[in-house]
Amino acid sequence: MTFRSFQSIREMLRKTSPASHLTSFVVLHELTALLPLPIVYYTLQTTGLRVPVSQDMLDEGTRRIDRIIARYNLGGDGSEGGSPSEGRDVGLGDSATRIRSETIVDMATAYAVVKLLMPVRIAVSLALTPWFARRAVVPARNALSNMWQRIRK
């Protein structure tokens, strides 16, 4: 396809709306990353499916997280410094520590599953891009453009 003038290029770009399609793809790609996370996590929590992780790895991970919580004062108890697990051995099977470790493993597993589904996410995003651009991005752009024009007058 050859163009005789820049006007024809402008008309072609206005009809195909590449910026709207790019915006649509990016939004869809992010939605397909964020929406499955709680679904996969909730599924793992309710079904009891567990990724096999050694107790040593769980204990080490819990110790590291406890240090981060203490360092940045994220424990919510208002105390400065110190480890939230002071005075107890993480490896003894403390119920709260076990639940926290399982929760962290489920979160990491949900993240890994969503990352593994990236080819599917890209395919879905590409397939839905034109529809989403027509139904959401272009109307939003037009509404913002109209609002901006009213403000400038």
N, C-alpha and C positions, 0 to 999 in steps of 0.2 A: 504494500500500500504506500503510495507516494503522496506527498503533500505539496500542494501548489503554493501555499502561503502559511504563515503562522496562524492566520485566522482559522484555517481548517484544523490545525493542531489543537488550538484552543477549543474548538467545537467538539473534537474527538475526546479530549480530556474531560470536558463538561458532561458528555454523554456517558462515558465509562466510569467516571468518578474514582480514579485510582486512590486518592487519599481516603475516601470513605471506605473503600474496600480494604485498604491496609489497616485503617482503624478498626474496622469490623473484625478482621482476622486476629488482630492483637487482643481485642476484648474477648472474643470467643476462645482464643488460646488460653487466656488467663482464667476464664470461667471454667473451662474444662480441666484446669489444674486445681482450682480451689473447691469447686463443688464436690468432686469425688472424695476429697480428704476426710470430711466428717462421716461420709457414708461408709467408706472402707474402715475407718476407725471404729465406728459404732458396730459394724458387722463383726469385726474382730473381738470387740468387747462382749457382745451379746452371745456369739457362738462359742466363745472360749477357744477359738483357734489360736495356737501359739507358735511362734517361730522358735525352733530349738536354740536356746542360748544357754551357755554354761553358767553355773552359779557364780564362778569366779568373775566372769565378765560382768554379770549383773552387779556383783558387789563392788567391783572397781568403778563401774559407771555410776553407781549410787554415791560412792565416796566423792567422785569428781563433781557430780551435780551438787552434793551437799556443800562442797567447798565454794562452788560458784554462787550458790544461794547465800552462803555466809559472807563471801567477799562483797557482793553487791547488795546485801541486806534485802533480799527478796523473800525472806521467810515470813514476813507479815507480823512477826511478834514484837517488832520495834527494837529488838536488841541489836547492838552493834558488835560485829565480829563474832568469832566462835563458830563452831560447826553445829548445825542443827542435829547432828547425830551424836553429839558428845555424850559420853557416858553409856553408850550402847554399842554393841558390835553389830555391824550391818549384816554380817554373814550368819547370824544366829536364827534367821527366819522370822524376824519381826514382821507382824502382819501388815503394818502400814508401809514398811519398806518394800515388802513383797508386792503389794498392790501398786506402789509408786513405780517399781521396776517394771512390772507388767504393763503399766500404762505407757511408760516411756518406750518400751519395746513395741507396743501396738502403734504408737505414734510414728515411730521410725519405719515400721512395716507399711503403714498407710502411705507414708511419703514415698517409700521405695516402689510400691505398687503403682502409684500415680506416675512416677518417673518411668517405670517400665511400660506404661501405656502411652508414652509420648507419641509413637507413630500413629496410634489410633486417634489420639487427641488432635494431631496435626491434620489427619485425613478428615475428621469431623469438622474441624475449624475451616478447612479449605472448602468442604462441601457446603457449609452453611454461610460462608462469607457473603455471597451475592444477596441471599435472602435477608440476612441480618443487616446488611448495608441499606437495602431498600426499606426495611421495616423499622429500623431503630436509628441508625447512624445518620442517614440523610434527613429524616424528619427532625432529629435533634439539632443537626447543623442548621437547617432552615429556621427552626424556632429561635436558635441563638442569633442567627443573622438578622432575623426580623426584629428581635429584641434590641440588638445593637444599633440597628438603623433608627428605631424609635428613640433610643437614648440620645443619639447624635443629633436629632432634629431639634 
